[in-house]
Amino acid sequence: MKLLIVTQVYENYAWREDGTIGTGNDAYWKAKGGDEYVVYDIFDAEDATTAVMCLRKDIEKDTDYYREQVIDWQLMDNEELTPFERDQLEYEGRIVYPAKELTWA
């Protein structure tokens, strides 16, 4: 099986007139989509939970300008397309942006 990890990306839109960015309480975070990551050779839900916890530090980002957070994960068959891959195939006729593959050991 493979593990699908889904993230949400946020960008800080709190630019000031002087060109600096608002931070802390002055930040204005706007949701901007996200990414899909896949990890192969996952055997069960316990394995998947451990993998998500271990990979979280490599996936998630948190700066004054950009944030990416894990919002969901699920187990899938190896041959199954991710939701975004299916949408691309349906609407564009091809997969331009496949899920990003991660390794975990």
A tleap script that builds the chain and sets N, CA, C and O, in Angstrom:
source leaprc.protein.ff14SB
mol = sequence {
  NMET LYS LEU LEU ILE VAL THR GLN VAL TYR
  GLU ASN TYR ALA TRP ARG GLU ASP GLY THR
  ILE GLY THR GLY ASN ASP ALA TYR TRP LYS
  ALA LYS GLY GLY ASP GLU TYR VAL VAL TYR
  ASP ILE PHE ASP ALA GLU ASP ALA THR THR
  ALA VAL MET CYS LEU ARG LYS ASP ILE GLU
  LYS ASP THR ASP TYR TYR ARG GLU GLN VAL
  ILE ASP TRP GLN LEU MET ASP ASN GLU GLU
  LEU THR PRO PHE GLU ARG ASP GLN LEU GLU
  TYR GLU GLY ARG ILE VAL TYR PRO ALA LYS
  GLU LEU THR TRP CALA
}
set mol.1.N position { 0.833 -1.189 0.000 }
set mol.1.CA position { 0.000 0.000 0.000 }
set mol.1.C position { 0.874 1.247 0.000 }
set mol.1.O position { 2.074 1.199 0.269 }
set mol.2.N position { 0.230 2.356 -0.309 }
set mol.2.CA position { 0.948 3.628 -0.214 }
set mol.2.C position { 0.184 4.556 0.707 }
set mol.2.O position { -1.029 4.441 0.883 }
set mol.3.N position { 0.915 5.461 1.277 }
set mol.3.CA position { 0.380 6.469 2.176 }
set mol.3.C position { 0.281 7.777 1.409 }
set mol.3.O position { 1.257 8.222 0.804 }
set mol.4.N position { -0.891 8.391 1.432 }
set mol.4.CA position { -1.091 9.715 0.852 }
set mol.4.C position { -1.160 10.718 1.988 }
set mol.4.O position { -1.969 10.575 2.905 }
set mol.5.N position { -0.309 11.736 1.928 }
set mol.5.CA position { -0.307 12.826 2.910 }
set mol.5.C position { -0.725 14.095 2.179 }
set mol.5.O position { -0.145 14.438 1.148 }
set mol.6.N position { -1.725 14.791 2.704 }
set mol.6.CA position { -2.258 16.005 2.076 }
set mol.6.C position { -1.935 17.200 2.969 }
set mol.6.O position { -2.080 17.136 4.189 }
set mol.7.N position { -1.495 18.288 2.344 }
set mol.7.CA position { -1.153 19.492 3.101 }
set mol.7.C position { -1.998 20.681 2.669 }
set mol.7.O position { -2.625 20.673 1.610 }
set mol.8.N position { -1.998 21.704 3.519 }
set mol.8.CA position { -2.599 23.001 3.209 }
set mol.8.C position { -1.491 24.036 3.283 }
set mol.8.O position { -0.709 24.055 4.234 }
set mol.9.N position { -1.429 24.896 2.275 }
set mol.9.CA position { -0.432 25.960 2.222 }
set mol.9.C position { -1.118 27.288 2.540 }
set mol.9.O position { -2.243 27.537 2.107 }
set mol.10.N position { -0.430 28.131 3.300 }
set mol.10.CA position { -0.904 29.481 3.616 }
set mol.10.C position { 0.197 30.472 3.268 }
set mol.10.O position { 1.379 30.199 3.478 }
set mol.11.N position { -0.204 31.637 2.729 }
set mol.11.CA position { 0.734 32.723 2.477 }
set mol.11.C position { 0.318 33.929 3.302 }
set mol.11.O position { -0.871 34.198 3.475 }
set mol.12.N position { 1.307 34.652 3.809 }
set mol.12.CA position { 1.059 35.853 4.601 }
set mol.12.C position { 0.893 37.041 3.655 }
set mol.12.O position { 1.815 37.391 2.918 }
set mol.13.N position { -0.279 37.651 3.681 }
set mol.13.CA position { -0.593 38.782 2.806 }
set mol.13.C position { -0.510 40.123 3.529 }
set mol.13.O position { -1.053 41.113 3.037 }
set mol.14.N position { 0.144 40.179 4.663 }
set mol.14.CA position { 0.173 41.398 5.477 }
set mol.14.C position { 1.352 42.303 5.110 }
set mol.14.O position { 2.159 42.659 5.969 }
set mol.15.N position { 1.443 42.669 3.839 }
set mol.15.CA position { 2.524 43.575 3.433 }
set mol.15.C position { 2.193 44.998 3.841 }
set mol.15.O position { 1.072 45.475 3.663 }
set mol.16.N position { 3.198 45.661 4.392 }
set mol.16.CA position { 3.042 47.056 4.814 }
set mol.16.C position { 3.489 47.985 3.680 }
set mol.16.O position { 4.135 47.551 2.726 }
set mol.17.N position { 3.143 49.245 3.796 }
set mol.17.CA position { 3.527 50.232 2.782 }
set mol.17.C position { 5.034 50.360 2.630 }
set mol.17.O position { 5.521 50.691 1.549 }
set mol.18.N position { 5.786 50.100 3.714 }
set mol.18.CA position { 7.242 50.234 3.640 }
set mol.18.C position { 7.915 48.974 3.066 }
set mol.18.O position { 9.142 48.901 2.991 }
set mol.19.N position { 7.100 47.982 2.661 }
set mol.19.CA position { 7.656 46.779 2.042 }
set mol.19.C position { 7.978 45.655 3.003 }
set mol.19.O position { 8.462 44.606 2.579 }
set mol.20.N position { 7.722 45.848 4.281 }
set mol.20.CA position { 7.960 44.774 5.251 }
set mol.20.C position { 6.677 43.960 5.429 }
set mol.20.O position { 5.601 44.377 5.001 }
set mol.21.N position { 6.805 42.822 6.052 }
set mol.21.CA position { 5.660 41.922 6.239 }
set mol.21.C position { 5.190 41.983 7.689 }
set mol.21.O position { 6.004 42.034 8.611 }
set mol.22.N position { 3.884 41.978 7.882 }
set mol.22.CA position { 3.326 41.929 9.224 }
set mol.22.C position { 3.475 40.534 9.804 }
set mol.22.O position { 3.221 39.545 9.117 }
set mol.23.N position { 3.876 40.446 11.036 }
set mol.23.CA position { 4.068 39.147 11.683 }
set mol.23.C position { 3.263 39.095 12.971 }
set mol.23.O position { 2.711 40.103 13.411 }
set mol.24.N position { 3.201 37.903 13.577 }
set mol.24.CA position { 2.468 37.744 14.830 }
set mol.24.C position { 1.008 38.100 14.644 }
set mol.24.O position { 0.353 37.584 13.738 }
set mol.25.N position { 0.487 38.986 15.499 }
set mol.25.CA position { -0.911 39.410 15.397 }
set mol.25.C position { -1.187 40.238 14.150 }
set mol.25.O position { -2.345 40.385 13.759 }
set mol.26.N position { -0.143 40.785 13.512 }
set mol.26.CA position { -0.315 41.600 12.303 }
set mol.26.C position { -0.303 40.763 11.023 }
set mol.26.O position { -0.514 41.304 9.938 }
set mol.27.N position { -0.062 39.466 11.129 }
set mol.27.CA position { -0.039 38.601 9.945 }
set mol.27.C position { -1.456 38.392 9.418 }
set mol.27.O position { -2.422 38.418 10.180 }
set mol.28.N position { -1.567 38.186 8.110 }
set mol.28.CA position { -2.855 37.880 7.476 }
set mol.28.C position { -2.635 36.652 6.598 }
set mol.28.O position { -2.153 36.768 5.471 }
set mol.29.N position { -2.992 35.471 7.117 }
set mol.29.CA position { -2.738 34.208 6.437 }
set mol.29.C position { -3.891 33.860 5.509 }
set mol.29.O position { -5.053 33.843 5.914 }
set mol.30.N position { -3.546 33.582 4.247 }
set mol.30.CA position { -4.540 33.230 3.236 }
set mol.30.C position { -4.241 31.829 2.720 }
set mol.30.O position { -3.113 31.536 2.324 }
set mol.31.N position { -5.256 30.960 2.726 }
set mol.31.CA position { -5.088 29.593 2.226 }
set mol.31.C position { -4.852 29.611 0.723 }
set mol.31.O position { -5.543 30.319 -0.010 }
set mol.32.N position { -3.867 28.826 0.260 }
set mol.32.CA position { -3.465 28.837 -1.151 }
set mol.32.C position { -3.310 27.424 -1.732 }
set mol.32.O position { -2.361 27.181 -2.479 }
set mol.33.N position { -4.188 26.511 -1.420 }
set mol.33.CA position { -4.059 25.152 -1.954 }
set mol.33.C position { -3.150 24.326 -1.070 }
set mol.33.O position { -3.049 24.575 0.132 }
set mol.34.N position { -2.490 23.346 -1.659 }
set mol.34.CA position { -1.612 22.471 -0.898 }
set mol.34.C position { -0.936 21.471 -1.804 }
set mol.34.O position { -0.937 21.630 -3.024 }
set mol.35.N position { -0.360 20.448 -1.219 }
set mol.35.CA position { 0.357 19.425 -1.973 }
set mol.35.C position { -0.087 18.043 -1.530 }
set mol.35.O position { -0.692 17.862 -0.474 }
set mol.36.N position { 0.236 17.072 -2.382 }
set mol.36.CA position { 0.039 15.664 -2.060 }
set mol.36.C position { 1.403 14.989 -2.072 }
set mol.36.O position { 2.202 15.187 -2.988 }
set mol.37.N position { 1.652 14.200 -1.057 }
set mol.37.CA position { 2.881 13.430 -0.939 }
set mol.37.C position { 2.500 11.960 -0.808 }
set mol.37.O position { 1.514 11.629 -0.149 }
set mol.38.N position { 3.278 11.077 -1.434 }
set mol.38.CA position { 3.023 9.643 -1.289 }
set mol.38.C position { 4.268 8.944 -0.766 }
set mol.38.O position { 5.398 9.327 -1.067 }
set mol.39.N position { 4.023 7.906 0.028 }
set mol.39.CA position { 5.080 7.071 0.592 }
set mol.39.C position { 4.671 5.626 0.314 }
set mol.39.O position { 3.585 5.198 0.706 }
set mol.40.N position { 5.540 4.877 -0.361 }
set mol.40.CA position { 5.242 3.486 -0.699 }
set mol.40.C position { 5.741 2.538 0.392 }
set mol.40.O position { 6.500 2.930 1.278 }
set mol.41.N position { 5.303 1.300 0.308 }
set mol.41.CA position { 5.710 0.225 1.228 }
set mol.41.C position { 5.233 0.471 2.653 }
set mol.41.O position { 5.971 0.260 3.615 }
set mol.42.N position { 3.990 0.919 2.771 }
set mol.42.CA position { 3.352 1.071 4.076 }
set mol.42.C position { 2.435 -0.140 4.258 }
set mol.42.O position { 1.674 -0.484 3.354 }
set mol.43.N position { 2.504 -0.782 5.416 }
set mol.43.CA position { 1.802 -2.047 5.605 }
set mol.43.C position { 0.462 -1.935 6.314 }
set mol.43.O position { -0.453 -2.705 6.019 }
set mol.44.N position { 0.324 -0.989 7.247 }
set mol.44.CA position { -0.926 -0.886 7.995 }
set mol.44.C position { -1.053 0.521 8.575 }
set mol.44.O position { -0.166 1.357 8.403 }
set mol.45.N position { -2.175 0.772 9.269 }
set mol.45.CA position { -2.446 2.108 9.818 }
set mol.45.C position { -1.407 2.524 10.854 }
set mol.45.O position { -1.050 3.699 10.932 }
set mol.46.N position { -0.926 1.586 11.642 }
set mol.46.CA position { 0.097 1.909 12.644 }
set mol.46.C position { 1.383 2.372 11.958 }
set mol.46.O position { 1.997 3.356 12.371 }
set mol.47.N position { 1.779 1.662 10.920 }
set mol.47.CA position { 2.944 2.024 10.115 }
set mol.47.C position { 2.747 3.422 9.511 }
set mol.47.O position { 3.666 4.240 9.515 }
set mol.48.N position { 1.536 3.688 8.990 }
set mol.48.CA position { 1.233 4.976 8.364 }
set mol.48.C position { 1.316 6.114 9.381 }
set mol.48.O position { 1.873 7.171 9.086 }
set mol.49.N position { 0.766 5.902 10.572 }
set mol.49.CA position { 0.808 6.933 11.608 }
set mol.49.C position { 2.247 7.269 11.991 }
set mol.49.O position { 2.599 8.437 12.156 }
set mol.50.N position { 3.058 6.251 12.127 }
set mol.50.CA position { 4.472 6.466 12.457 }
set mol.50.C position { 5.167 7.230 11.335 }
set mol.50.O position { 5.942 8.149 11.599 }
set mol.51.N position { 4.897 6.861 10.094 }
set mol.51.CA position { 5.505 7.534 8.941 }
set mol.51.C position { 5.112 9.009 8.902 }
set mol.51.O position { 5.964 9.866 8.666 }
set mol.52.N position { 3.833 9.315 9.130 }
set mol.52.CA position { 3.379 10.709 9.120 }
set mol.52.C position { 4.103 11.510 10.200 }
set mol.52.O position { 4.557 12.626 9.947 }
set mol.53.N position { 4.210 10.949 11.386 }
set mol.53.CA position { 4.890 11.648 12.484 }
set mol.53.C position { 6.371 11.888 12.156 }
set mol.53.O position { 6.907 12.956 12.451 }
set mol.54.N position { 7.018 10.910 11.557 }
set mol.54.CA position { 8.440 11.047 11.212 }
set mol.54.C position { 8.661 12.031 10.064 }
set mol.54.O position { 9.643 12.773 10.072 }
set mol.55.N position { 7.764 12.047 9.080 }
set mol.55.CA position { 7.941 12.888 7.898 }
set mol.55.C position { 7.433 14.307 8.083 }
set mol.55.O position { 7.754 15.192 7.290 }
set mol.56.N position { 6.653 14.526 9.109 }
set mol.56.CA position { 6.067 15.841 9.351 }
set mol.56.C position { 7.130 16.949 9.365 }
set mol.56.O position { 6.903 18.032 8.825 }
set mol.57.N position { 8.274 16.683 9.973 }
set mol.57.CA position { 9.341 17.699 10.058 }
set mol.57.C position { 9.927 18.034 8.690 }
set mol.57.O position { 10.448 19.131 8.493 }
set mol.58.N position { 9.847 17.090 7.735 }
set mol.58.CA position { 10.352 17.332 6.384 }
set mol.58.C position { 9.319 18.017 5.498 }
set mol.58.O position { 9.678 18.668 4.517 }
set mol.59.N position { 8.050 17.876 5.833 }
set mol.59.CA position { 6.965 18.414 5.007 }
set mol.59.C position { 6.541 19.793 5.471 }
set mol.59.O position { 6.428 20.716 4.664 }
set mol.60.N position { 6.306 19.936 6.762 }
set mol.60.CA position { 5.733 21.177 7.262 }
set mol.60.C position { 6.764 22.308 7.305 }
set mol.60.O position { 7.930 22.101 7.640 }
set mol.61.N position { 6.297 23.508 6.954 }
set mol.61.CA position { 7.131 24.716 6.957 }
set mol.61.C position { 6.374 25.791 7.728 }
set mol.61.O position { 5.143 25.811 7.735 }
set mol.62.N position { 7.115 26.679 8.374 }
set mol.62.CA position { 6.482 27.772 9.102 }
set mol.62.C position { 7.456 28.945 9.169 }
set mol.62.O position { 8.357 28.973 10.008 }
set mol.63.N position { 7.260 29.916 8.270 }
set mol.63.CA position { 8.065 31.132 8.268 }
set mol.63.C position { 7.122 32.326 8.382 }
set mol.63.O position { 5.906 32.151 8.472 }
set mol.64.N position { 7.670 33.529 8.380 }
set mol.64.CA position { 6.833 34.726 8.417 }
set mol.64.C position { 6.035 34.902 7.124 }
set mol.64.O position { 5.052 35.642 7.105 }
set mol.65.N position { 6.446 34.232 6.042 }
set mol.65.CA position { 5.839 34.422 4.728 }
set mol.65.C position { 4.984 33.240 4.267 }
set mol.65.O position { 4.041 33.422 3.496 }
set mol.66.N position { 5.305 32.033 4.734 }
set mol.66.CA position { 4.742 30.807 4.151 }
set mol.66.C position { 4.574 29.747 5.234 }
set mol.66.O position { 5.425 29.588 6.109 }
set mol.67.N position { 3.465 29.032 5.157 }
set mol.67.CA position { 3.219 27.895 6.051 }
set mol.67.C position { 2.685 26.736 5.222 }
set mol.67.O position { 1.914 26.927 4.281 }
set mol.68.N position { 3.105 25.545 5.585 }
set mol.68.CA position { 2.519 24.335 5.002 }
set mol.68.C position { 2.308 23.360 6.149 }
set mol.68.O position { 3.225 23.084 6.922 }
set mol.69.N position { 1.078 22.838 6.251 }
set mol.69.CA position { 0.723 21.962 7.360 }
set mol.69.C position { 0.040 20.703 6.837 }
set mol.69.O position { -0.742 20.765 5.888 }
set mol.70.N position { 0.334 19.562 7.456 }
set mol.70.CA position { -0.362 18.318 7.144 }
set mol.70.C position { -1.795 18.454 7.661 }
set mol.70.O position { -2.015 18.784 8.826 }
set mol.71.N position { -2.772 18.194 6.774 }
set mol.71.CA position { -4.174 18.283 7.190 }
set mol.71.C position { -4.896 16.939 7.112 }
set mol.71.O position { -5.966 16.781 7.698 }
set mol.72.N position { -4.318 15.962 6.389 }
set mol.72.CA position { -4.987 14.675 6.255 }
set mol.72.C position { -3.994 13.640 5.745 }
set mol.72.O position { -2.965 13.981 5.160 }
set mol.73.N position { -4.314 12.383 5.972 }
set mol.73.CA position { -3.547 11.292 5.385 }
set mol.73.C position { -4.456 10.080 5.272 }
set mol.73.O position { -5.424 9.937 6.020 }
set mol.74.N position { -4.126 9.202 4.317 }
set mol.74.CA position { -4.907 7.981 4.140 }
set mol.74.C position { -4.066 6.922 3.445 }
set mol.74.O position { -3.091 7.236 2.761 }
set mol.75.N position { -4.448 5.679 3.624 }
set mol.75.CA position { -3.808 4.571 2.929 }
set mol.75.C position { -4.544 4.303 1.626 }
set mol.75.O position { -5.771 4.387 1.565 }
set mol.76.N position { -3.779 3.977 0.576 }
set mol.76.CA position { -4.347 3.706 -0.746 }
set mol.76.C position { -3.633 2.508 -1.360 }
set mol.76.O position { -2.534 2.146 -0.940 }
set mol.77.N position { -4.262 1.902 -2.349 }
set mol.77.CA position { -3.574 0.876 -3.126 }
set mol.77.C position { -2.466 1.536 -3.927 }
set mol.77.O position { -2.605 2.691 -4.330 }
set mol.78.N position { -1.370 0.831 -4.166 }
set mol.78.CA position { -0.226 1.395 -4.892 }
set mol.78.C position { -0.608 1.933 -6.265 }
set mol.78.O position { -0.061 2.947 -6.701 }
set mol.79.N position { -1.538 1.272 -6.954 }
set mol.79.CA position { -1.910 1.665 -8.321 }
set mol.79.C position { -2.929 2.799 -8.361 }
set mol.79.O position { -3.139 3.405 -9.412 }
set mol.80.N position { -3.558 3.087 -7.234 }
set mol.80.CA position { -4.614 4.095 -7.177 }
set mol.80.C position { -4.039 5.497 -7.344 }
set mol.80.O position { -3.006 5.827 -6.762 }
set mol.81.N position { -4.717 6.316 -8.142 }
set mol.81.CA position { -4.319 7.707 -8.310 }
set mol.81.C position { -4.798 8.522 -7.113 }
set mol.81.O position { -5.823 8.210 -6.507 }
set mol.82.N position { -4.052 9.559 -6.784 }
set mol.82.CA position { -4.473 10.467 -5.720 }
set mol.82.C position { -5.643 11.312 -6.243 }
set mol.82.O position { -5.863 11.363 -7.453 }
set mol.83.N position { -6.393 11.974 -5.358 }
set mol.83.CA position { -7.504 12.810 -5.827 }
set mol.83.C position { -7.071 13.882 -6.835 }
set mol.83.O position { -7.754 14.092 -7.837 }
set mol.84.N position { -5.957 14.555 -6.585 }
set mol.84.CA position { -5.513 15.592 -7.514 }
set mol.84.C position { -5.045 14.993 -8.837 }
set mol.84.O position { -5.275 15.588 -9.890 }
set mol.85.N position { -4.400 13.841 -8.810 }
set mol.85.CA position { -3.998 13.172 -10.045 }
set mol.85.C position { -5.226 12.778 -10.864 }
set mol.85.O position { -5.232 12.941 -12.084 }
set mol.86.N position { -6.267 12.259 -10.205 }
set mol.86.CA position { -7.517 11.903 -10.904 }
set mol.86.C position { -8.150 13.138 -11.538 }
set mol.86.O position { -8.607 13.092 -12.680 }
set mol.87.N position { -8.174 14.244 -10.790 }
set mol.87.CA position { -8.754 15.479 -11.330 }
set mol.87.C position { -7.988 15.966 -12.551 }
set mol.87.O position { -8.594 16.386 -13.537 }
set mol.88.N position { -6.671 15.914 -12.496 }
set mol.88.CA position { -5.868 16.340 -13.640 }
set mol.88.C position { -6.168 15.491 -14.865 }
set mol.88.O position { -6.326 16.011 -15.970 }
set mol.89.N position { -6.244 14.179 -14.660 }
set mol.89.CA position { -6.519 13.263 -15.764 }
set mol.89.C position { -7.902 13.536 -16.355 }
set mol.89.O position { -8.076 13.528 -17.574 }
set mol.90.N position { -8.873 13.776 -15.493 }
set mol.90.CA position { -10.235 14.023 -15.956 }
set mol.90.C position { -10.356 15.345 -16.712 }
set mol.90.O position { -10.980 15.395 -17.772 }
set mol.91.N position { -9.764 16.418 -16.176 }
set mol.91.CA position { -9.956 17.744 -16.751 }
set mol.91.C position { -8.897 18.156 -17.768 }
set mol.91.O position { -9.183 18.947 -18.667 }
set mol.92.N position { -7.693 17.639 -17.639 }
set mol.92.CA position { -6.606 18.029 -18.538 }
set mol.92.C position { -6.208 16.905 -19.501 }
set mol.92.O position { -5.529 17.148 -20.499 }
set mol.93.N position { -6.632 15.686 -19.198 }
set mol.93.CA position { -6.284 14.551 -20.053 }
set mol.93.C position { -4.910 13.977 -19.771 }
set mol.93.O position { -4.487 13.034 -20.440 }
set mol.94.N position { -4.205 14.527 -18.792 }
set mol.94.CA position { -2.881 14.034 -18.409 }
set mol.94.C position { -2.539 14.536 -17.016 }
set mol.94.O position { -3.131 15.494 -16.517 }
set mol.95.N position { -1.570 13.868 -16.398 }
set mol.95.CA position { -1.111 14.253 -15.065 }
set mol.95.C position { 0.160 15.074 -15.211 }
set mol.95.O position { 1.219 14.541 -15.543 }
set mol.96.N position { 0.051 16.354 -14.966 }
set mol.96.CA position { 1.187 17.271 -15.073 }
set mol.96.C position { 1.933 17.365 -13.743 }
set mol.96.O position { 3.157 17.493 -13.715 }
set mol.97.N position { 1.184 17.302 -12.646 }
set mol.97.CA position { 1.763 17.453 -11.316 }
set mol.97.C position { 1.472 16.206 -10.478 }
set mol.97.O position { 0.513 16.188 -9.706 }
set mol.98.N position { 2.288 15.176 -10.626 }
set mol.98.CA position { 2.061 13.965 -9.804 }
set mol.98.C position { 2.388 14.257 -8.342 }
set mol.98.O position { 3.108 15.204 -8.026 }
set mol.99.N position { 1.842 13.423 -7.458 }
set mol.99.CA position { 2.142 13.558 -6.032 }
set mol.99.C position { 3.644 13.435 -5.833 }
set mol.99.O position { 4.312 12.677 -6.535 }
set mol.100.N position { 4.163 14.178 -4.880 }
set mol.100.CA position { 5.593 14.133 -4.584 }
set mol.100.C position { 5.887 12.868 -3.775 }
set mol.100.O position { 5.231 12.589 -2.772 }
set mol.101.N position { 6.874 12.120 -4.227 }
set mol.101.CA position { 7.205 10.857 -3.557 }
set mol.101.C position { 8.241 11.084 -2.466 }
set mol.101.O position { 9.275 11.714 -2.691 }
set mol.102.N position { 7.945 10.559 -1.273 }
set mol.102.CA position { 8.859 10.617 -0.146 }
set mol.102.C position { 9.271 9.202 0.238 }
set mol.102.O position { 8.544 8.242 -0.019 }
set mol.103.N position { 10.436 9.081 0.852 }
set mol.103.CA position { 10.868 7.788 1.355 }
set mol.103.C position { 10.910 7.833 2.865 }
set mol.103.O position { 11.178 8.870 3.471 }
set mol.104.N position { 10.642 6.702 3.449 }
set mol.104.CA position { 10.620 6.584 4.896 }
set mol.104.C position { 11.169 5.208 5.262 }
set mol.104.O position { 10.803 4.204 4.651 }
set mol.105.N position { 12.019 5.168 6.228 }
set mol.105.CA position { 12.575 3.870 6.629 }
set mol.105.C position { 12.560 3.718 8.127 }
set mol.105.O position { 12.989 2.689 8.648 }
savepdb mol mol.pdb
quit
